[in-house]
C-alpha cells in the first residue's frame, strides 16, 4: 500500500517532534558548568557456523580515516608536564553516565559538566581527579583497548581519540560526522573493533586501528532500519549476538541481531512502562535492564529489572530490583570491572555512582561510591 508524500512527511515530523520533546523533558541535570577558566591538558561473516575474527583491512579499504589533531610521535611534539594537567573543578557529579577502568586508571564521564575525569582510585574527593577532556558537549561513554581511548562528543556528532604518553593523555584524532548524537561506544576484544552507536538514527559505526599503529579508521556503517526514528541509548554484545534495548517512540521491543551481519533475529516486545530503556546487562544467566522512562518519557518509571527470559517481559515475568539502590533516581549505564559492577545514576544527590555484585541469586553488596 502506498503512503502519500504529505502523510509520510507529517508522520516523520511528528516522530521528530516527539523525540525532541522527550530529550528536553529528560534533561534534568544542571546545565551550569562549575569550571572557571580551566585550561585543558594538552566484517567478517560466519564460516561453517563458527564466528571468525575480522582481519585488519588494508588502507585502500578503509571507509574513512580520523582527522589527525596532533602526532605525539613527531620530533616537533612538545609534551605537557604532568603537573600541568588540570584538576577537576567540580566537587560533585552532574548526570554521570559511565564508569570505566583501563590499566589501573578509573574514568567517569561527567555528562552535564561536559567532561571526562580520571584518577587511580575511587576514594579520593572528586576535586582530586584530573580532567581527561572538557572539549565535549554531553558526552556519554569512554572505551579503550589499552592503546587508544575513544570518547563520544554526543551533541557535536563526533568521536575524540586520545593516546597516553608518560601519564598524560593527548587528544590525537577526531572523527566528525558520526550520525546523530553518538551515545555509546564499546570496544569488543574478540572482534578487535570499536562499536560506536548513533542513538537517534539507528546507525552503528565500526572503527579499528592496525596493530602497533594508533591511527583509527572507519571500516563499516550498519543501519538498523527498525530503529531509524527511535531514540535508543545503548547496545550489548554477548558472544555472536548484539542486543538493542527498547527506545521511544515506536513499538517498544528489545531487538537481537547477528553481530557479523546486523540482521535482526529476534524481537522481544516490552510493556509501555519499560519502553525507555537505557541498557541491558547479561550476567549469571539473567538479564539486568536499567529503565529511564516509560513510553511517554516519564522518569517516575525509572527502575532496574531482572529477568531470566526476555520473551516474558510483556507477561510481567521480571523482578524489580531497584530497591537495592534506594530507588527514586534515574539509573543509567552499568559497567563490569574487576568482578564487580558499577552503576551511574542521576536525580539522587550523593548517589551518583554505585558498586555492587551479581550472583546467581541477584544483586548483593550494594555500596554508594560517589
GIHU-V295961 format. One record per residue. RES is the residue in one small letter. PHI is phi in whole degrees, 0 to 359 (999 if undefined). OMEGA is omega as a letter, one per 40 degrees, with the letter a starting at -180 (* if undefined). D_FIRST is the distance of its C-alpha to the first C-alpha in Angstrom with 1 decimal. Layout:
res: <RES & RES>
phi: <PHI & PHI>
omega: <OMEGA & OMEGA>
d_first: <D_FIRST & D_FIRST>
This chain:
res: <x & x & x & x & x & x & x & x & x & x & x & x & x & x & x & x & x & x & x & x & x & x & x & x & x & x & x & x & x & x & x & x & x & x & x & x & x & x & x & x & x & x & x & x & x & x & x & x & x & x & x & x & x & x & x & x & x & x & x & x & x & x & x & x & x & x & x & x & x & x & x & x & x & x & x & x & x & x & x & x & x & x & x & x & x & x & x & x & x & x & x & x & x & x & x & x & x & x & x & x & x & x & x & x & x & x & x & x & x & x & x & x & x & x & x & x & x & x & x & x & x & x & x & x & x & x & x & x & x & x & x & x & x & x & x & x & x & x & x & x & x & x & x & x & x & x & x & x & x & x & x & x & x & x & x & x & x & x & x & x & x & x & x & x & x & x & x & x & x & x & x & x & x & x & x & x & x & x & x & x & x & x & x & x & x & x & x & x & x & x & x & x & x & x & x & x & x & x & x & x & x & x & x & x & x & x & x & x & x & x & x & x & x & x & x & x & x & x & x & x & x & x & x & x & x & x & x & x & x & x & x & x & x & x & x & x & x & x & x & x & x & x & x & x & x & x & x & x & x & x & x & x & x & x & x & x & x & x & x & x & x & x & x & x & x & x & x & x & x & x & x & x & x & x & x & x & x & x & x & x & x & x & x & x & x & x & x & x & x & x & x & x & x & x & x & x & x & x & x & x & x & x & x & x & x & x & x & x & x & x & x & x & x & x & x & x & x & x & x & x & x & x & x & x & x & x & x & x & x & x & x & x & x & x & x & x & x & x & x & x & x & x & x & x & x & x & x & x & x & x & x & x & x & x & x & x & x & x & x & x & x & x & x & x & x & x & x & x & x & x>
phi: <999 & 277 & 253 & 299 & 300 & 296 & 294 & 297 & 295 & 296 & 296 & 297 & 295 & 297 & 296 & 295 & 295 & 295 & 296 & 296 & 295 & 296 & 298 & 294 & 292 & 274 & 282 & 259 & 281 & 290 & 269 & 270 & 285 & 266 & 273 & 227 & 53 & 276 & 263 & 290 & 287 & 28 & 999 & 259 & 284 & 278 & 239 & 55 & 80 & 250 & 286 & 242 & 283 & 291 & 286 & 299 & 278 & 294 & 301 & 295 & 258 & 292 & 290 & 199 & 261 & 287 & 292 & 276 & 274 & 204 & 252 & 282 & 262 & 285 & 297 & 279 & 290 & 251 & 291 & 271 & 300 & 304 & 289 & 269 & 292 & 290 & 277 & 295 & 277 & 258 & 282 & 220 & 252 & 242 & 55 & 294 & 240 & 207 & 240 & 218 & 221 & 225 & 51 & 81 & 251 & 269 & 232 & 233 & 272 & 262 & 305 & 276 & 267 & 56 & 205 & 240 & 243 & 213 & 197 & 267 & 204 & 251 & 249 & 295 & 303 & 301 & 286 & 273 & 286 & 255 & 264 & 288 & 203 & 233 & 269 & 253 & 240 & 60 & 293 & 236 & 218 & 229 & 229 & 210 & 255 & 88 & 245 & 235 & 233 & 251 & 235 & 275 & 255 & 303 & 285 & 260 & 55 & 211 & 239 & 258 & 249 & 237 & 233 & 249 & 219 & 52 & 82 & 245 & 264 & 234 & 283 & 251 & 215 & 221 & 246 & 272 & 69 & 267 & 57 & 229 & 60 & 303 & 232 & 204 & 237 & 222 & 266 & 251 & 297 & 302 & 258 & 50 & 220 & 267 & 256 & 241 & 260 & 270 & 288 & 253 & 224 & 71 & 252 & 243 & 255 & 258 & 233 & 213 & 221 & 284 & 305 & 78 & 233 & 284 & 290 & 279 & 213 & 270 & 251 & 198 & 234 & 254 & 237 & 266 & 303 & 293 & 245 & 300 & 239 & 233 & 278 & 240 & 275 & 195 & 217 & 223 & 263 & 224 & 67 & 267 & 249 & 229 & 254 & 242 & 288 & 294 & 228 & 224 & 284 & 118 & 277 & 298 & 194 & 269 & 252 & 247 & 236 & 281 & 297 & 265 & 239 & 61 & 279 & 290 & 251 & 217 & 230 & 247 & 299 & 231 & 292 & 302 & 292 & 251 & 300 & 274 & 285 & 253 & 202 & 244 & 240 & 261 & 205 & 51 & 75 & 221 & 249 & 249 & 233 & 271 & 242 & 265 & 211 & 274 & 292 & 269 & 91 & 276 & 286 & 296 & 265 & 298 & 192 & 229 & 237 & 231 & 215 & 258 & 212 & 298 & 288 & 250 & 298 & 292 & 274 & 78 & 274 & 206 & 247 & 276 & 249 & 292 & 296 & 293 & 246 & 77 & 89 & 99 & 256 & 236 & 291 & 237 & 275 & 246 & 235 & 255 & 223 & 52 & 70 & 237 & 240 & 233 & 244 & 264 & 205 & 228 & 85 & 239 & 301 & 81 & 225 & 267 & 226 & 244 & 242 & 201 & 246 & 235 & 240 & 297 & 267 & 125 & 271 & 210 & 51 & 283 & 216 & 280 & 265 & 228>
omega: <a & i & a & i & a & i & a & i & i & i & i & a & i & i & i & i & i & i & a & i & i & a & i & a & a & i & a & a & i & i & a & i & i & a & i & i & i & i & a & i & i & * & a & a & i & i & i & i & a & i & i & a & i & a & i & a & i & a & a & a & i & i & a & i & i & i & i & i & i & a & a & i & a & i & a & a & i & a & i & i & a & a & a & i & a & i & i & a & a & a & i & i & i & a & i & a & a & i & i & i & a & i & i & a & i & i & i & i & a & a & a & i & i & a & i & a & a & a & a & i & a & a & i & i & a & i & i & i & i & a & i & i & i & i & a & i & a & i & a & a & i & i & a & i & a & a & i & a & a & i & i & i & a & a & i & i & a & i & i & a & a & i & a & i & i & i & a & i & a & i & a & a & i & i & i & i & i & i & a & a & i & a & a & i & i & i & i & a & a & i & i & a & i & i & a & a & i & a & a & a & i & a & i & i & i & a & a & i & a & i & i & a & a & a & a & i & i & a & a & i & i & i & i & a & a & a & a & a & a & i & a & a & a & i & a & i & i & a & i & a & i & a & i & a & i & i & i & e & a & i & a & i & i & a & i & a & i & a & a & i & a & i & i & a & a & i & a & i & i & i & a & a & a & a & a & a & i & a & i & i & i & a & i & i & a & i & i & a & i & a & i & a & i & a & a & a & a & a & i & i & i & a & i & i & i & i & i & a & a & a & a & i & a & i & a & a & i & a & i & a & a & i & i & a & a & a & i & i & i & i & a & a & i & i & a & a & i & i & i & a & a & a & i & a & i & a & i & i & i & i & a & i & i & i & i & i & i & i & i & a & i & a & i & i & a & a & i & a & i & *>
d_first: <0.0 & 3.8 & 6.6 & 9.8 & 12.7 & 14.9 & 13.0 & 12.5 & 16.3 & 17.2 & 15.9 & 17.6 & 20.7 & 20.9 & 20.8 & 23.5 & 25.6 & 25.5 & 26.7 & 29.4 & 30.5 & 30.8 & 32.8 & 35.1 & 35.6 & 36.6 & 39.0 & 42.1 & 44.7 & 47.3 & 46.3 & 50.0 & 51.4 & 54.9 & 55.7 & 58.4 & 59.0 & 58.2 & 58.5 & 56.1 & 57.4 & 57.4 & 35.1 & 36.4 & 34.7 & 36.0 & 38.5 & 39.3 & 37.9 & 40.2 & 39.2 & 41.0 & 42.0 & 40.5 & 43.3 & 44.2 & 42.4 & 44.6 & 44.5 & 42.7 & 39.6 & 39.6 & 36.5 & 38.5 & 42.0 & 43.0 & 45.0 & 48.7 & 50.3 & 53.7 & 55.2 & 57.7 & 59.3 & 60.5 & 64.2 & 63.5 & 61.6 & 63.6 & 62.9 & 62.8 & 65.7 & 64.5 & 66.4 & 64.4 & 61.0 & 59.8 & 60.2 & 57.4 & 58.3 & 56.3 & 58.0 & 54.8 & 51.2 & 48.4 & 45.1 & 46.0 & 43.0 & 44.5 & 47.7 & 48.6 & 51.8 & 52.7 & 56.1 & 57.8 & 56.2 & 54.1 & 51.3 & 49.6 & 46.6 & 47.6 & 44.2 & 45.2 & 48.5 & 46.6 & 48.7 & 49.3 & 52.8 & 54.8 & 58.0 & 59.8 & 59.8 & 58.0 & 61.2 & 62.1 & 61.3 & 58.1 & 60.3 & 61.9 & 58.6 & 57.9 & 55.0 & 52.9 & 50.8 & 50.1 & 48.0 & 44.7 & 42.6 & 41.3 & 41.6 & 40.6 & 41.8 & 44.4 & 44.3 & 47.0 & 48.1 & 51.7 & 51.8 & 49.3 & 47.9 & 44.4 & 43.5 & 40.2 & 40.5 & 37.4 & 37.2 & 38.3 & 35.6 & 38.4 & 40.5 & 44.3 & 46.4 & 49.9 & 52.9 & 56.1 & 59.5 & 62.8 & 61.1 & 59.3 & 55.5 & 54.4 & 51.0 & 50.7 & 47.1 & 44.0 & 40.4 & 38.4 & 34.7 & 33.7 & 30.1 & 30.0 & 32.8 & 34.0 & 35.1 & 36.4 & 38.4 & 39.7 & 42.0 & 41.5 & 44.8 & 43.6 & 41.2 & 43.4 & 40.5 & 39.8 & 36.2 & 35.2 & 32.2 & 30.4 & 29.6 & 26.9 & 24.5 & 24.6 & 26.9 & 29.9 & 32.8 & 35.3 & 38.8 & 42.1 & 45.6 & 47.9 & 50.9 & 53.7 & 51.8 & 50.3 & 48.1 & 44.5 & 41.5 & 37.7 & 36.6 & 32.9 & 29.9 & 27.2 & 23.9 & 22.5 & 18.8 & 18.6 & 21.5 & 20.7 & 20.7 & 23.1 & 26.9 & 28.4 & 32.2 & 33.2 & 32.8 & 35.2 & 36.3 & 37.8 & 38.9 & 36.0 & 33.5 & 32.1 & 30.9 & 28.9 & 29.7 & 27.4 & 26.8 & 25.3 & 22.9 & 20.1 & 20.3 & 24.0 & 24.8 & 27.2 & 25.9 & 28.1 & 27.7 & 29.9 & 32.4 & 32.5 & 28.9 & 27.2 & 24.6 & 23.7 & 25.5 & 25.7 & 24.2 & 26.6 & 25.3 & 27.9 & 28.8 & 28.2 & 31.9 & 31.8 & 28.7 & 30.6 & 32.3 & 34.7 & 35.7 & 36.0 & 39.4 & 40.2 & 43.8 & 46.1 & 43.4 & 41.4 & 38.8 & 39.9 & 37.3 & 38.1 & 36.0 & 36.1 & 34.0 & 31.7 & 28.0 & 29.3 & 31.8 & 34.8 & 37.6 & 39.5 & 37.4 & 38.7 & 40.2 & 40.7 & 39.7 & 40.6 & 38.8 & 39.4 & 35.9 & 32.8 & 30.8 & 32.8 & 32.3 & 30.1 & 32.9 & 35.3 & 37.2 & 38.6 & 41.8 & 42.2 & 45.0 & 45.1 & 48.4 & 50.0 & 49.4 & 50.5 & 47.0 & 45.9 & 44.8 & 41.7 & 42.0 & 40.4 & 40.9 & 43.1 & 45.0 & 47.2 & 50.6 & 53.8 & 52.8 & 51.9 & 48.8 & 48.5 & 46.2 & 45.6 & 45.1 & 45.2 & 46.1 & 49.3 & 52.4 & 54.4 & 51.8 & 49.7 & 50.2 & 50.8 & 52.2 & 51.7 & 51.8 & 49.3 & 50.8 & 49.6 & 50.3 & 48.3 & 49.5 & 53.2 & 55.7 & 53.6 & 55.4 & 54.6 & 55.5 & 54.9>
